[in-house]
Amino acid sequence: MGYRVAIVGATGNVGREMLNILEEVNFPVDELHAIASRKSKGVEVSFGDKTVKCQDIEQFDFSKVDIVLMSAGGGVSREWSEKIGKAGPIVIDNSSAFRKDPDVPLIVPEVNPDAVKDAKKKNIIANPNCSTAQLVVALKPLHDAAKIKRVVVSTYQSVSGAGKEGMDELWNQTKAIYGLGDATPKKFPKQIAFNVIPFIGAFQDDGYTDEEQKMWDETHKMLDPNIKLTVTCVRVPVFVGHSEAVTVEFDRPIEPDEARAILREAPGVLVVDKQEHDGYITPVDAAGEFAVYVSRIRKDPTVENGLSFWVVSDNLRKGAALNAVQIAQLLDETGTIKSSTGYRTLTV
């Protein structure tokens, strides 16, 4: 017997990736339910060699499933996640709705798997922001080796982070510019084709955006509240894959070769770092992959004990769908939920 799994938001980019990854890692799914809004009822999604019809969230009985992968946005999660949790299953929520809730663990399995012990407080586990997930996977092994004091991050975030509408806007604007058509922004505040936008989310009183605030709040919750962190989030004309330029100050000297050796042994990380024209990873290289890639590891001579490096990952995978499935695996491995069916553990 495997698990009874429901995916809320199954027709979206992340929901479809969740379906793909459940199949790829052979997670023991005994029953799979695709859940969406009423307007998507009956829409078909693929799961392996099967086709599943979406059911209306308003009419679905969540007491008959074990795990709910929630990827329908913060509004839907705030309305439904606690009700679903009270019905019995554990909700793994991809939105920002519960990340700051002290009774809801925020988990990246490579970083803070022990937090799963709090899963039953509300039967909700939060998935971090896509940019935070890849950042902390790279920071955690370095922090264990040489305590991190300060981090400076500039993100280069793909349009898929804004959903299908963001991807459509980049595609349509690109065609419009080449064809002298209408490239008026609709999803983004400025033109995204052949441009970069140093703004994601909403401005806060301090001049930062809520997207930037998410990254330091979540890093503090999962990794270490004493790390000083400053972030600039930038939207770039890339379809899939987030990149980050990261500078870290440690409490002791750490050489680039030592950092490479540490990261090569770290779970979820692949180091591609050669001083050659193709000795680094780009978002195109990372698309469709599971790993968090680290390249361009070098000393930062402007601070004491500083390193700079480049981090790239598929945001629809490790930043969202993959991390959610890894949390489901963690629930099984720790006995938080039970199954008699084995599966291939994910390794990268």
Secondary structure, 3 states (H helix, E strand, C coil): CCEEEEEECCCCHHHHHHHHHHHHCCCCEEEEEEEECHHHCCCEEEECCEEEECEECCCCCHHHCCEEEECCCHHHHHHHHHHHHHHCCEEEECCCCCCCCCCCCECCCCCCHHHHHHHHHCCEEECCCHHHHHHHHHHHHHHHHCCEEEEEEEEEECHHHHHHHHHHHHHHHHHHHHCCCCCCCCCCCCCCCCCCECCCCCECCCCCEHHHHHHHHHHHHHCCCCCEEEEECCECCCCCCEEEEEEEEECCCCCHHHHHHHHHCCCCEEECCCCCCCCCCCHHHHCCCCCEEEEEEEEECCCCCEEEEEEEECCCHHHHHHHHHHHHHHHHHCCCCCCCCCCCCCCC
